[in-house]
Amino acid sequence: MSDLKVRPLVGTRTLRPSLRQRGEQLSPPLTVDKTCYDQQCPLMPAQVVYLSLGSNVGDREANLRGAIASLAAAGVRVRQVSSIYETEPVDYLEQGWFLNCVVEGETELPALELLQGLRGIEAAMGSKKLVAKGPRLIDMDILLYGTEIIDIAELQVPHPRMHLRRFVLAPLAEIAAELRHPSWGDSVAGLLERTADRSVVRRIDGAAGFTASEKG
Ligand code: GSY
C-alpha cells in the first residue's frame, strides 16, 4: 500500500482498512483518488473498453474466437461481442477479405498494459505483420478506453481512424449504437451514418452468438 496516492479529494472512494473488520481503533478513513493513473496503483477503477478484432489469414473465425477466449487471462472481462462481419480490406487493398468483430469488455488494467496484453495475445497466436497494414492472423485494437483521451506515441484512444472504418463502426453500432465519441460527442450510430467509407461490410448469418465460455 506504500504506493497509494492519498489525497483529500471530494468525490472519492473511501477505503476502510481491514482494521475495522477486526474491531480495532480506526484512524479517519483514507480517501483515495478514483482516477489514479499510477501504473502501480492497486485501485484502478474498472473501465469499459471497446476492442476491434480482425483476421484475414487462416481460419479467420477460429482466430477471432481464440483471441476473444484469451481476453480473460489478459485481464479483460468480456461483456458483449458483436456478430462477425466479412469486410473488404481498407488501407492496403491487395489482401484477402477480413472477418471483423467488436468486443465490449471491462478491465482494471491501465490502457498501456491493456495494449501490451493484446499484443501478447497476437504474438502467442503467431500473428506477424510482414507488411504494414497487410495480412494478419489476428489484429486487436483499442477503440475506446472509458471516456479517456490518450495521445502518446504508443497509443491513441479513441482510435484515430475509427470514424473512417465501416468494419469498426458497423459491429460497434450493433452493440453500442448510442455510445458517444469522447472527443466529438457523436454517437456511434451517427458516425456510421456519416462515414465517408464505402467499403463492403456484411454481417455473417450464423456467426453471431458467442457462447458464455467464449466470453470468458
Ligand atoms: O486495422 C486493422 C487491420 N485492417 C483491417 C481490418 O481489420 N479489416 C478491414 N476490412 N480492413 C483492414 N485493413 C486493415 S490495416
Residues whose N, C-alpha, C, O or C-beta is under 5 A from the ligand:
A	BS01	GSY	G54 T87 E88 P89 V90 D91 F98 K133 D139 F167
